[in-house]
């Protein structure tokens, strides 16, 4: 695998993307990669402090407007369910 070639290919493909949902998905993936290491330690933790921290982060996201409408969310959940049913 040539990482730089893959990055270049992705850049070229992104030029033609017109679907706002796809753009939003890419944007969320890139945001996630910045928090991945932090989340990996706390995401599945159920301690009160970790749950409180996750709730606070969620509220900050809402304040920034990093949300989706409920219909888009339901479609994503249904797509995920369909992919899980092998």
Buried (B, 14 or more C-beta within 10 A) or exposed (E): EEEEEEEEEEEEEEEEEEEEEEEEEEEEEEEEEEEEEEEEEBEEEEEEEBEEBBEEBEEEEEEEEEEEEEEEEEEEEEEEEEEEEE
